[in-house]
Amino acid sequence: MVDENMVDIAFGLLPETRAFGRIKSKKLGQVRMMSVVNKDHPLARLQRIQRADLERYTEITLAYVDDEGLKALDPISPHYIALPFYEHLRDAVLDGSGWSNVPSLLLRKYLRSGTLQVLRHSDAMQWQPYGQITAMDGHTGALTIWLADRLEAFLAENS
């Protein structure tokens, strides 16, 4: 959206493998991503999860829009549901629809209560950069600087 001048600035997880045209990104911090599943899902009973196990079950993955329309963001499983917001991914996991990789900030109360559990997989917890994305020639105003500073402080305090 920034690249196509639909918005002036975006804040969110910074993609690691996606190349963009006329934009720049600034890292503000990191977010811990966790692969989780509902406590009643078959993956919750496995002592050690392999990639083949993840491929066998439905993955709830993030959806994004490109020139061709809505697409799933790099699913591991051939069986997946793509949704546009991390809150929707979390809610689908809560409903028992499958497993997903979700920011830990959205999971804390469900992990504490035991409703969700982290998958017993070697890549179940990873850090991902969070930041701002702006156009290369875009002007950064006082409000943008203020918001970026607040987000950076929040991430430092909650990571």
Sequence and secondary structure as in RCSB ss.txt:
>XXXX:A:sequence
MVDENMVDIAFGLLPETRAFGRIKSKKLGQVRMMSVVNKDHPLARLQRIQRADLERYTEITLAYVDDEGLKALDP
ISPHYIALPFYEHLRDAVLDGSGWSNVPSLLLRKYLRSGTLQVLRHSDAMQWQPYGQITAMDGHTGALTIWLADR
LEAFLAENS
>XXXX:A:secstr
 TTTTS SEEEEE  SS   SSEEEEEEEEEEEEEEEETTSGGGG SS  HHHHHHS EEEEEEEETTEEEE S 
SSSSEEEESSHHHHHHHHHTTS EEEEEGGGTHHHHHHTSEEE SSTTSEEEEEEEEEEETT    HHHHHHHHH
HHHHHHHH 
